[in-house]
């Protein structure tokens, strides 16, 4: 059985991808269920599994697609 390596994204990675502009907005999105919750990797370290973030991005693009076709 082959195990897939999990890649984690830190806040700076989300920022670099242009997904978030500030931590407050990100926190609001998470609390509202509009963004995947982080995984705690250590006492002061959180990150997001890249596959969850990529799925979130695909969902956002799919939501925009019908609006762009109008």
C-alpha positions in Angstrom: 0.0 0.0 0.0 1.5 3.3 -1.1 1.2 6.2 1.3 0.7 9.6 -0.1 2.8 12.4 1.4 0.8 15.3 2.8 2.0 18.7 1.9 1.0 21.5 4.3 0.7 25.2 3.5 1.4 27.8 6.0 -0.2 31.3 6.2 2.6 32.8 4.0 1.9 30.2 1.3 -1.8 31.1 1.3 -0.9 34.8 1.1 1.6 34.1 -1.7 -1.0 32.3 -3.7 -3.3 35.3 -3.4 -5.9 33.5 -1.4 -5.9 35.7 1.7 -5.1 39.3 2.4 -5.0 39.2 6.2 -5.3 36.9 9.1 -8.5 38.4 10.4 -10.4 37.7 7.2 -9.0 34.2 7.1 -10.1 33.6 10.7 -13.7 34.8 9.9 -13.8 32.5 6.8 -12.8 29.5 8.9 -15.3 30.3 11.7 -18.1 30.8 9.1 -17.2 27.5 7.4 -16.0 29.2 4.2 -12.4 28.0 4.4 -10.9 24.7 5.6 -9.9 24.7 9.2 -6.2 24.5 9.9 -4.3 21.5 11.3 -2.2 22.1 14.4 1.3 20.8 13.8 2.7 22.0 17.1 1.8 24.3 20.0 2.3 27.4 17.9 2.2 26.1 14.4 -0.9 25.7 12.1 -1.1 24.8 8.5 -3.5 23.6 5.9 -3.3 20.4 3.9 -2.7 21.5 0.3 -5.3 19.1 -1.1 -8.0 20.8 1.0 -6.9 24.2 -0.1 -6.8 23.2 -3.7 -10.3 21.7 -3.4 -11.5 25.0 -1.9 -9.9 26.8 -4.9 -11.7 24.5 -7.4 -15.0 25.1 -5.6 -14.6 28.8 -5.8 -13.8 28.7 -9.5 -16.8 26.5 -10.1 -19.1 29.0 -8.3 -17.7 31.8 -10.5 -18.0 29.9 -13.8 -21.8 30.2 -14.2 -21.7 33.9 -13.3 -19.0 34.5 -15.9 -21.0 32.7 -18.6 -24.0 35.1 -18.2 
